[in-house]
């Protein structure tokens, strides 16, 4: 396909997303199935265009004075891809399979792509209704933080210390351009061009042997900052597919015990094969009897029986809490436009319930690590403050006590991260990771 035909295809995909209100991945898959002549390179390029357009949807629409799929894609080419008016005009020239030629108005708007006077939510490329919450978290810097959340994410890998070391794996993956991550001592990063195909990491020998896992550096840091040590007794209360469970197993050098569970047993389905591949021998899966969402006190106790024998005995309970996912917009740019206010309220209820449940599992001197992939204070600091009010026997650990897990990197990381009385907030702008909140609370009584 020609570059112009790819632009037309991206416009078509965005139209499908808007009309059918569906995830971008589904629309791209259907487009590929109905256009089998398109090669893998074409599909990757079209996906890149569609996702970039979704990343800059609000600002592109503002620049072009319209929120149509065509306007959003054209605006993105200038704003995100930094193409000149003439370059865009060469792609949209009305030739076979190309978009219709630019109008005079489109040319004029592309020639002046500044966002001077644009509302914060437009310049930051996030939904208007979220501006109140973004301002509460970031204040006057919410535009810059939002724009960073709209950027492209790298591909991060975690080296499994149970099977390999980072230097060896970096050499093995040199052909993919893998380099050590800035903060995580066990991470590697692969930076991709905007139109490049994702590297097939899953067919690499290192992946097949369980020496690496795909995991954002921020998620790696969240697991490290729990302070999990060999020999400890740990519950991963919202284990899901097991990404942080495996990171904990490696940090504990397969010593001690990790009990991995989740409110919905369907989410645990992938964890078994991942544990085997990683060689994690200190993980025990506690599968709940039912699989349903946490919506009230009854549901919160759905799998209480499988953890009853652990109450009051745990050194660490990790809560990878259900959240809105605002911190991972770089990887799921369409999710922010599908998010609705009711989702935040529902997640807040679930977070409070799971925090209260964790409190009963921790022994005196033990700790809870509360983690979200959200940047909103309603899901982070506000939840911790509410928990401490309900459970005064807990206290937040100071950043200096938490960051020791990073060794020599701790000093510079402390300067980069956003520290609050309740915990640490990572953002793409500040730490060049996905957005994560981490609070470690110790049971003092």
C-alpha positions in Angstrom: 0.0 0.0 0.0 1.1 3.5 -0.7 1.5 6.0 2.2 -1.6 7.8 1.0 -3.6 4.6 1.0 -2.5 3.9 4.6 -3.8 7.4 5.5 -7.2 6.6 3.9 -7.3 3.3 5.8 -6.6 5.0 9.1 -9.5 7.4 8.5 -11.7 4.4 7.7 -10.7 2.7 11.0 -11.3 5.8 13.1 -14.8 6.1 11.4 -15.5 2.6 12.4 -14.4 3.2 16.0 -16.6 6.3 16.3 -19.7 4.8 14.6 -19.7 1.5 16.5 -18.2 2.7 19.7 -15.7 -0.1 19.9 -12.1 -0.6 21.0 -9.5 0.3 18.4 -8.0 -3.2 18.5 -11.3 -4.7 17.3 -11.7 -2.2 14.5 -8.1 -2.7 13.3 -8.6 -6.5 13.4 -11.8 -6.3 11.3 -10.2 -4.0 8.8 -7.3 -6.4 8.4 -9.7 -9.3 7.8 -11.6 -7.4 5.2 -8.4 -6.2 3.4 -6.3 -9.3 3.3 -4.1 -7.8 0.5 -2.5 -5.6 3.2 0.8 -6.9 4.4 2.0 -7.0 8.0 4.0 -3.8 7.4 0.9 -2.0 6.1 -1.2 -3.2 9.0 1.4 -2.0 11.5 1.6 1.4 9.8 -2.2 1.8 9.8 -2.4 0.8 13.4 0.3 3.4 14.2 -1.6 6.1 12.4 -4.9 5.2 14.1 -3.4 5.1 17.6 -1.5 8.3 17.1 -4.7 10.0 15.9 -6.4 8.8 19.1 -3.5 10.0 21.2 -4.0 13.5 19.8 -7.7 13.4 19.2 -8.7 16.5 21.1 -5.8 18.7 20.0 -6.1 17.6 16.3 -9.8 18.3 16.3 -9.2 21.7 17.8 -6.6 22.6 15.2 -8.8 21.5 12.3 -12.0 22.9 13.7 -13.8 19.6 13.3 -13.9 16.2 15.1 -14.4 14.0 12.0 -12.1 11.1 11.5 -10.5 12.9 8.5 -9.9 16.1 10.5 -8.4 14.1 13.4 -6.0 12.2 11.2 -4.9 15.2 9.2 -4.4 17.2 12.4 -2.3 14.4 13.9 0.0 14.3 10.8 0.9 17.9 11.5 0.9 17.8 15.3 2.3 14.3 16.1 4.2 13.4 12.9 5.4 17.0 12.3 4.5 17.0 8.6 4.4 20.3 6.7 1.3 21.5 4.9 2.8 20.5 1.6 3.8 17.0 2.9 0.2 16.5 4.1 -1.1 17.7 0.8 1.0 15.2 -1.1 -0.6 12.4 0.9 -4.1 13.9 0.5 -4.2 14.6 -3.2 -7.3 12.8 -4.3 -5.4 10.2 -6.3 -6.3 6.5 -6.3 -6.8 5.2 -2.8 -5.7 8.6 -1.4 -7.8 11.0 0.7 -9.6 13.8 -1.0 -7.4 16.9 -1.6 -7.1 19.5 1.1 -9.6 22.3 1.2 -8.4 25.9 1.5 -9.6 25.9 5.1 -7.7 22.7 5.9 -4.5 24.2 4.4 -4.9 27.3 6.5 -5.5 25.4 9.7 -2.5 23.1 9.1 -0.3 26.1 8.5 -1.1 27.4 12.0 -1.1 24.4 14.3 -0.6 26.2 17.5 -2.8 25.5 20.6 -2.7 29.0 22.0 -5.9 29.7 23.9 -6.9 26.0 23.8 -8.5 24.7 27.0 -6.3 22.5 29.2 -8.1 19.3 28.3 -7.6 20.0 24.6 -3.9 20.8 24.9 -3.4 17.9 27.2 -5.5 15.5 25.0 -7.8 14.0 27.6 -11.6 14.0 28.0 -13.1 17.3 29.2 -14.9 15.8 32.2 -11.5 14.6 33.6 -10.1 18.1 33.7 -11.3 18.6 37.3 -9.5 15.5 38.4 -6.4 16.2 36.4 -6.2 19.7 38.0 -6.6 18.2 41.4 -3.6 16.0 40.9 -1.3 18.2 38.8 -2.6 21.7 39.1 -1.2 24.1 36.4 1.0 21.3 35.1 -1.9 19.1 33.9 -1.4 20.1 30.3 2.2 18.9 30.2 1.3 15.7 32.2 -1.6 15.0 29.9 0.4 15.5 26.8 3.1 13.1 28.1 0.4 10.5 28.8 -0.6 11.0 25.1 2.8 10.1 23.9 4.1 6.7 22.5 5.2 4.1 25.0 8.4 2.1 24.5 8.5 -1.7 24.9 9.9 -2.6 28.3 11.1 -6.1 29.3 11.9 -7.5 32.8 14.8 -9.8 33.0 13.9 -12.8 35.2 16.6 -13.0 37.8 15.8 -16.6 38.5 17.1 -17.6 35.1 19.3 -14.9 33.7 21.1 -11.6 34.3 20.4 -8.3 32.5 23.8 -8.0 30.8 23.5 -11.4 29.2 20.0 -10.8 27.9 20.9 -7.3 26.7 23.5 -8.9 24.5 21.1 -11.6 23.3 18.6 -8.9 22.3 21.0 -6.5 20.8 19.4 -7.0 17.4 16.2 -5.5 18.8 18.0 -2.4 20.1 17.4 -3.4 23.8 19.1 -1.1 26.3 19.1 -1.0 30.1 16.2 0.9 31.7 17.0 4.0 33.6 15.6 3.1 37.0 14.8 -0.6 37.2 17.9 -2.8 37.7 16.2 -5.7 35.9 14.7 -3.9 33.0 15.5 -3.5 29.3 13.9 -1.0 26.9 13.2 -1.2 23.1 12.2 2.1 21.5 10.2 1.8 18.3 9.6 4.1 15.4 6.1 5.3 15.0 5.5 3.2 11.9 7.5 0.1 13.0 6.0 -3.3 13.7 6.2 -4.5 17.3 9.2 -6.8 17.7 8.1 -10.5 18.0 9.5 -10.8 21.5 7.4 -14.0 22.2 9.4 -16.0 19.6 12.8 -14.9 21.1 14.6 -17.8 22.8 15.0 -15.7 25.9 11.2 -15.4 26.2 10.5 -19.0 25.4 13.0 -20.0 28.1 11.3 -17.7 30.7 14.3 -15.4 30.9 12.2 -12.2 30.1 8.7 -10.9 30.5 7.0 -7.9 28.9 6.5 -5.4 31.7 6.6 -1.6 31.8 9.4 -0.2 33.9 6.9 1.5 36.2 5.3 -1.9 36.9 8.7 -3.3 37.6 9.5 -0.5 40.0 6.1 -1.0 41.8 7.1 -4.7 42.5 10.6 -3.7 43.6 9.4 -1.0 46.0 7.2 -3.4 47.9 10.5 -4.5 49.5 9.7 -8.2 49.1 12.5 -10.3 50.6 13.5 -14.0 50.4 11.7 -16.0 53.0 8.7 -13.7 53.4 5.1 -14.7 53.3 3.3 -12.6 50.7 -0.2 -12.3 49.2 -0.8 -10.9 45.8 -4.4 -10.0 46.3 -5.2 -8.9 42.7 -2.8 -11.1 40.8 -4.6 -11.3 37.5 -2.3 -12.7 34.8 0.6 -12.7 37.3 3.0 -10.0 36.0 3.8 -8.6 39.5 3.6 -12.1 41.1 6.5 -13.2 38.9 8.5 -10.1 39.7 8.0 -10.8 43.4 9.1 -14.4 43.0 12.3 -13.2 41.4 12.9 -10.6 44.0 12.5 -13.2 46.7 14.8 -15.6 44.9 12.2 -18.3 45.0 12.4 -18.4 48.8 9.3 -17.9 51.1 5.8 -18.2 49.8 3.6 -16.1 47.5 -0.2 -16.7 47.5 -1.6 -15.4 44.3 -5.4 -14.8 44.0 -7.9 -12.5 42.4 -11.6 -11.7 42.9 -12.3 -13.0 39.4 -10.8 -16.4 38.8 -11.0 -15.9 35.0 -8.2 -13.3 35.3 -5.9 -16.0 36.8 -6.1 -18.2 33.7 -2.8 -17.1 32.1 -0.8 -17.2 35.4 -0.2 -21.0 35.5 1.7 -21.2 32.2 3.7 -18.1 33.1 4.8 -19.4 36.4 6.0 -22.6 34.8 7.9 -20.8 32.1 9.5 -18.4 34.7 10.6 -21.2 37.0 8.9 -19.6 40.0 8.6 -22.4 42.6 7.4 -20.3 45.5 4.0 -19.3 44.1 0.7 -21.0 45.3 -2.5 -20.1 43.4 -5.5 -19.6 45.6 -8.4 -19.8 43.1 -11.8 -18.3 44.3 -14.9 -20.4 44.0 -16.8 -17.7 42.1 -15.8 -15.2 39.4 -17.6 -11.8 39.7 -16.7 -8.2 40.1 -16.3 -6.6 43.5 -19.3 -4.4 44.1 -20.2 -4.7 47.7 -19.2 -6.3 51.0 -20.6 -9.7 50.0 -18.6 -9.8 46.9 -15.5 -8.7 48.7 -15.7 -11.9 50.7 -16.3 -14.1 47.7 -13.0 -16.0 48.0 -12.5 -15.4 51.8 -12.3 -19.1 52.5 -9.2 -19.6 50.3 -7.3 -17.0 52.4 -8.8 -17.7 55.8 -5.8 -19.5 57.0 -3.5 -16.6 56.2 -5.2 -13.9 58.2 -2.8 -12.0 60.5 0.2 -13.9 59.2 1.4 -12.0 56.1 4.6 -10.0 55.9 3.3 -8.3 52.7 0.1 -7.9 50.9 0.4 -6.5 47.4 -2.7 -4.8 46.0 -2.5 -4.2 42.3 -5.8 -2.4 42.6 -8.5 -2.3 40.0 -8.4 1.3 38.6 -9.3 3.5 35.6 -6.0 2.9 33.9 -5.3 6.6 33.3 -1.6 5.9 33.8 -1.4 3.6 30.8 -3.1 5.8 28.2 0.1 5.7 26.1 -0.5 2.0 25.5 -4.3 2.2 25.3 -5.0 5.7 23.8 -8.6 4.8 22.8 -9.4 3.8 26.4 -9.4 7.4 27.7 -12.1 8.4 25.2 -14.3 5.4 26.2 -13.9 6.1 29.9 -17.0 7.4 31.7 -17.5 9.1 35.1 -19.3 6.1 36.5 -16.2 4.0 36.0 -14.2 6.2 38.5 -16.9 5.9 41.1 -17.1 2.1 40.7 -13.3 1.7 40.9 -13.2 3.8 44.1 -15.7 1.4 45.8 -13.6 -1.6 44.7 -10.4 0.0 45.9 -11.7 0.7 49.4 -13.1 -2.8 49.7 -9.8 -4.5 48.7 -7.8 -2.3 51.0 -10.0 -3.2 53.9 -9.7 -6.9 53.0 -5.9 -6.7 52.9 -5.7 -5.2 56.4 -6.9 -8.4 58.0 -4.2 -10.4 56.4 -1.2 -8.4 57.6 0.7 -9.4 60.8 2.0 -6.7 63.2 5.1 -5.1 61.5 3.9 -6.4 58.1 2.9 -4.1 55.3 0.5 -3.4 52.5 1.7 -2.2 49.1 -1.1 -0.4 47.4 -0.5 0.1 43.7 -2.6 1.6 40.9 -1.8 2.4 37.2 -3.7 5.6 37.7 -2.6 9.2 38.1 -5.9 10.4 39.7 -5.7 11.4 43.4 -9.2 9.9 43.9 -7.8 6.5 43.3 -4.5 7.1 45.0 -3.9 9.6 47.8 -7.6 9.8 48.6 -7.9 6.1 49.0 -4.9 5.9 51.3 -6.2 8.7 53.4 -9.6 7.0 53.7 -7.9 3.7 54.6 -5.7 5.2 57.3 -8.8 6.9 58.8 -10.5 3.5 59.0 -7.4 1.6 60.1 -5.3 3.8 62.4 -3.0 0.8 63.1 -1.3 1.4 59.7 1.1 4.2 58.8 2.7 5.2 55.4 6.4 4.4 55.1 8.6 7.4 54.2 10.0 7.6 50.7 13.5 7.1 52.0 12.5 3.8 53.5 10.8 2.6 50.3 13.3 3.7 47.8 16.2 1.8 49.3 15.3 -1.1 47.0 16.7 0.9 44.1 20.2 1.1 45.5 22.3 3.8 43.9 19.4 4.8 41.7 17.3 5.9 44.7 18.7 9.4 45.0 18.0 10.5 41.4 14.7 8.7 41.3 13.6 10.5 44.4 14.2 13.8 42.6 12.2 12.6 39.6 9.2 11.0 41.2 6.2 13.0 42.6 6.2 12.3 46.4 3.1 13.0 48.4 2.3 12.2 52.1 0.5 9.1 50.9 3.0 7.6 48.4 4.9 8.0 45.2 3.5 8.9 41.8 5.3 8.0 38.6 4.3 9.6 35.3 5.7 9.5 31.7 6.7 13.2 32.1 8.5 12.8 35.4 10.0 9.3 35.3 9.6 8.2 31.6 7.4 5.2 32.7 3.7 4.5 32.6 1.7 6.3 35.3 1.8 4.4 38.6 1.0 5.2 42.2 2.7 3.2 45.0 2.0 3.5 48.7 3.6 1.1 51.3 1.9 1.1 54.6 3.2 -0.7 57.7 1.0 -2.2 60.4 2.3 -0.6 63.6 -0.1 -2.2 66.0 
